[in-house]
Amino acid sequence: MADGDKNRRTQARPRRKRLLRWLVGLPLAFLVVTTLQVIVLRFVDPPFSAFMVARQFEAIGDGDFGYRSAYAWRDLDQIAPALPVSLVAAEDQNFAGHHGFDFDAIEKAREHNQRMVERAEKRGTPVKRLRGASTISQQTAKNLFLWQGRSWVRKGLEAWYTVLIETFWPKRRILEVYANIVEFGDGTYGAQAAARHFFGKDASRLGPEEAARLAAVLPAPRRYDAGHPGPYVQRRSNAIQRQARQIGGAAWLHSLD
């Protein structure tokens, strides 16, 4: 009996060691792989994003086998300054100063959303237009590396990739990648594809109004149309142009140097 117990203990030790190696090795491998992934993309322009791949599979699942994404990379200096400035004015005016997370904006969004929920409950109507507080860094991480949807796992990964991006990429690179991978229309990704699709011109020739209209359709580019804007996009576009002028216009980009 004693020999049997001894043999079982002997056999259990290798299993515990293997389990320990897995528990230590998997997180370490994740840290190494994701860090290298972000470092490489600091210098290599991404040929696609996770959102593009997900949208392609979504189309296949819907039986739309002819679906193709429109995407063409352009360096930041090949994009009219009005577009990146409009993106910042519309979505993240503290972009140059924060380190990936805008905690003041998060708190303001929380307070605003709480008021909207309370008003909706009093009226007995659905809640409309809750305010988000994701920074451009967070949105770049989400679009480039992750999947759509809401879960604590995805939010945790988004936060991790945001930290990596802010650590290893300069602000100009973050804005450059975002301007190239963000979806401006169904299957239309990035400044160049959007400029061609909606305005029939190169991204370098976008004017302030056109750039503001592209920024205005975010974060619902499949609902709104930058080429044929309705009243909401028009109003938002006008507000974005005012905000872009207030933060300094094209000259603001020099603050990222």
PyMOL commands that set and color helices and strands:
alter all, ss='L'
color gray80, all
select helices_A, chain A and resi 2-43+50-61+76-78+82-91+103-123+136-145+152-168+171-181+190-199+203-205+208-216+231-246+249-256
alter helices_A, ss='H'
color red, helices_A
select strands_A, chain A and resi 70-71+183-185+188-189
alter strands_A, ss='S'
color yellow, strands_A
deselect
rebuild
show_as cartoon
